[in-house]
Amino acid sequence: MTTAEFSVDARQQGLFLLPFGYSGDLRVERDGKEITVRRTSEWMSVVELPAGHSDIRITARPRQTTLRRTMDAIFIVLLIAIAIRWVSVRRRLKVKCEEAA
């Protein structure tokens, strides 16, 4: 299991934005007791926290973590490929414009 732990001191009751996207197998505990994860969008989720100090423990299955890291890596590679292609096309257009002038 992959685990992340946070300590939060809140002046008033509120929502704690989890630092990663929503996953159905995500388990969140506050002070040792499991709490409900609320999905805000595909990329964000939150948990409700009371005022005062809270120790948060977030646990996810490694399969899900590995899948997310793989998807992130693919996305980054695609962005780099698009950027390289864009620069290449701009250079070709610039050369053609200079030749035409």
Backbone as numpy.savetxt, mean C-alpha at the origin, in Angstrom:
# Nx Ny Nz CAx CAy CAz Cx Cy Cz
3.83 -16.22 9.04 3.00 -15.03 9.04 3.87 -13.78 9.04
3.41 -12.77 8.35 4.07 -11.47 8.34 3.36 -10.57 9.34
4.12 -9.92 10.20 3.52 -9.12 11.27 4.13 -7.72 11.32
3.28 -6.74 11.57 3.73 -5.36 11.80 3.08 -4.89 13.09
3.84 -4.14 13.90 3.32 -3.67 15.18 3.49 -2.15 15.28
2.48 -1.49 15.85 2.47 -0.05 16.02 1.98 0.29 17.42
2.48 1.38 17.96 1.93 1.94 19.20 1.34 3.29 18.84
0.09 3.50 19.23 -0.62 4.72 18.86 -1.14 5.40 20.13
-0.88 6.69 20.24 -1.44 7.51 21.33 -2.40 8.50 20.70
-3.68 8.30 20.93 -4.71 9.14 20.32 -5.36 10.04 21.37
-5.52 11.31 21.04 -6.18 12.25 21.95 -7.67 11.99 22.03
-8.22 11.49 20.92 -9.65 11.18 20.88 -9.88 9.96 20.02
-11.07 9.41 20.10 -11.43 8.24 19.31 -11.33 8.60 17.83
-10.88 7.65 17.01 -10.77 7.92 15.58 -10.42 6.68 14.80
-10.04 6.89 13.54 -9.69 5.80 12.64 -8.18 5.78 12.41
-7.61 4.59 12.39 -6.19 4.39 12.11 -6.08 3.81 10.71
-5.45 4.56 9.81 -5.28 4.12 8.43 -4.15 3.10 8.37
-4.46 1.90 7.92 -3.45 0.86 7.83 -2.50 1.18 6.68
-1.22 0.92 6.86 -0.23 1.34 5.87 -0.11 0.44 4.65
-1.17 -0.25 4.28 -1.18 -1.09 3.08 -2.62 -1.37 2.70
-2.82 -1.97 1.55 -4.16 -2.19 1.03 -4.98 -3.23 1.78
-6.22 -3.32 1.40 -7.15 -4.25 2.04 -6.87 -5.67 1.60
-6.99 -6.59 2.52 -6.86 -8.01 2.24 -7.84 -8.74 3.14
-8.55 -9.70 2.56 -9.55 -10.44 3.32 -8.99 -11.25 4.47
-7.72 -11.67 4.37 -7.14 -12.49 5.42 -6.29 -11.69 6.41
-6.46 -10.39 6.41 -5.74 -9.51 7.32 -6.32 -9.64 8.73
-5.46 -9.78 9.72 -5.91 -9.88 11.11 -5.28 -8.74 11.90
-6.10 -7.96 12.59 -5.61 -6.82 13.36 -6.05 -6.99 14.81
-5.10 -6.80 15.71 -5.38 -6.88 17.14 -5.03 -5.55 17.80
-5.88 -5.13 18.74 -5.61 -3.94 19.56 -5.52 -4.41 20.99
-4.36 -4.20 21.59 -4.12 -4.61 22.97 -4.46 -6.08 23.19
-4.11 -6.92 22.20 -4.30 -8.36 22.31 -5.66 -8.88 21.91
-6.61 -7.99 21.57 -7.95 -8.44 21.17 -8.17 -8.12 19.69
-8.72 -9.10 18.97 -8.95 -8.89 17.54 -10.02 -7.82 17.31
-9.76 -6.94 16.33 -10.72 -5.89 15.98 -11.05 -5.97 14.50
-12.15 -5.34 14.12 -12.64 -5.38 12.75 -11.88 -4.41 11.86
-11.51 -4.90 10.68 -10.86 -4.06 9.67 -11.94 -3.57 8.72
-11.99 -2.26 8.50 -12.96 -1.69 7.57 -12.26 -1.33 6.27
-12.86 -1.74 5.19 -12.30 -1.47 3.87 -12.81 -0.11 3.39
-11.87 0.78 3.05 -12.26 2.09 2.53 -12.19 2.12 1.01
-11.26 1.38 0.45 -11.11 1.25 -1.00 -10.25 0.03 -1.26
-9.94 -0.21 -2.50 -9.09 -1.35 -2.86 -7.69 -1.19 -2.27
-7.28 0.04 -2.07 -5.89 0.31 -1.66 -5.76 0.72 -0.20
-6.86 0.91 0.51 -6.76 1.35 1.89 -7.78 0.64 2.78
-7.41 0.55 4.05 -8.34 0.03 5.05 -8.02 0.71 6.38
-8.99 0.71 7.29 -8.84 1.39 8.57 -9.38 0.51 9.69
-8.95 0.84 10.91 -9.52 0.24 12.11 -9.89 1.39 13.04
-10.93 1.16 13.83 -11.38 2.19 14.78 -10.61 2.02 16.09
-10.09 3.15 16.59 -9.34 3.14 17.84 -9.97 4.09 18.85
-9.95 3.71 20.13 -10.47 4.60 21.17 -9.40 5.64 21.53
-9.78 6.62 22.31 -8.81 7.60 22.80 -7.83 6.89 23.75
-6.61 7.39 23.81 -5.61 6.81 24.69 -4.59 5.98 23.93
-3.86 5.19 24.67 -2.78 4.37 24.10 -3.33 3.04 23.58
-2.87 2.65 22.39 -3.24 1.35 21.82 -2.01 0.72 21.19
-1.83 -0.57 21.43 -0.80 -1.34 20.75 -1.49 -2.14 19.64
-1.09 -1.89 18.41 -1.72 -2.52 17.25 -0.78 -3.58 16.68
-1.34 -4.74 16.40 -0.57 -5.82 15.76 -1.34 -6.26 14.53
-0.68 -6.19 13.38 -1.30 -6.55 12.11 -0.60 -7.79 11.57
-1.38 -8.80 11.24 -0.83 -10.06 10.77 -1.47 -10.43 9.44
-0.64 -10.87 8.50 -1.13 -11.32 7.19 -0.42 -12.61 6.82
-1.08 -13.40 6.04 -0.48 -14.64 5.57 0.64 -14.33 4.57
1.73 -15.08 4.60 2.85 -14.82 3.67 2.44 -14.92 2.21
1.51 -15.81 1.87 1.08 -15.95 0.48 0.55 -14.63 -0.04
-0.27 -13.99 0.76 -0.85 -12.71 0.36 0.24 -11.64 0.25
1.16 -11.64 1.19 2.25 -10.67 1.16 3.13 -10.89 -0.07
3.45 -12.14 -0.36 4.27 -12.44 -1.53 3.56 -12.02 -2.81
2.29 -12.28 -2.89 1.51 -11.88 -4.07 1.53 -10.37 -4.23
1.31 -9.64 -3.16 1.31 -8.18 -3.23 2.68 -7.64 -3.63
3.75 -8.19 -3.09 5.09 -7.74 -3.46 5.37 -8.03 -4.93
4.93 -9.18 -5.40 5.11 -9.52 -6.81 4.34 -8.55 -7.69
3.10 -8.25 -7.32 2.30 -7.30 -8.10 2.95 -5.91 -8.08
3.46 -5.49 -6.93 4.15 -4.20 -6.85 5.37 -4.16 -7.75
6.14 -5.24 -7.76 7.34 -5.31 -8.60 6.97 -5.24 -10.08
5.93 -5.97 -10.48 5.48 -5.93 -11.87 5.03 -4.53 -12.24
4.29 -3.88 -11.37 3.82 -2.52 -11.62 5.00 -1.56 -11.79
6.01 -1.68 -10.95 7.19 -0.80 -11.04 7.93 -1.04 -12.36
8.10 -2.30 -12.74 8.77 -2.62 -14.00 7.98 -2.04 -15.18
6.67 -2.16 -15.14 5.85 -1.60 -16.22 5.97 -0.08 -16.28
5.99 0.58 -15.14 6.16 2.04 -15.13 7.50 2.45 -15.71
8.55 1.71 -15.36 9.88 2.01 -15.91 9.89 1.79 -17.42
9.27 0.70 -17.88 9.21 0.43 -19.32 8.46 1.52 -20.07
7.36 1.98 -19.49 6.58 3.05 -20.11 7.41 4.34 -20.16
8.13 4.63 -19.09 8.96 5.84 -19.06 10.07 5.77 -20.10
10.72 4.63 -20.22 11.78 4.46 -21.22 11.22 4.61 -22.63
10.08 4.00 -22.88 9.44 4.09 -24.20 9.07 5.53 -24.51
8.54 6.24 -23.52 8.12 7.62 -23.71 9.32 8.49 -24.07
10.44 8.31 -23.36 11.66 9.08 -23.65 12.16 8.75 -25.05
12.11 7.49 -25.41 12.56 7.07 -26.74 11.71 7.71 -27.84
10.41 7.72 -27.68 9.51 8.32 -28.67 9.76 9.82 -28.76
9.93 10.47 -27.62 10.18 11.93 -27.63 11.48 12.26 -28.35
12.50 11.44 -28.16 13.79 11.68 -28.84 13.62 11.53 -30.35
12.89 10.50 -30.77 12.67 10.30 -32.21 11.92 11.47 -32.81
10.90 11.95 -32.11 10.14 13.09 -32.61 11.00 14.34 -32.67
11.86 14.52 -31.69 12.74 15.69 -31.67 13.70 15.64 -32.85
14.25 14.46 -33.13 15.19 14.30 -34.26 14.45 14.58 -35.56
13.23 14.08 -35.74 12.46 14.30 -36.95 12.14 15.77 -37.13
11.81 16.46 -36.03 11.51 17.89 -36.10 12.76 18.68 -36.49
13.91 18.30 -35.96 15.15 18.98 -36.29 15.53 18.74 -37.75
15.30 17.53 -38.26 15.60 17.23 -39.66 14.68 17.99 -40.59
13.44 18.17 -40.19 12.48 18.87 -41.03 12.78 20.38 -41.08
13.41 20.89 -40.05 13.67 22.33 -39.99 14.88 22.72 -40.73
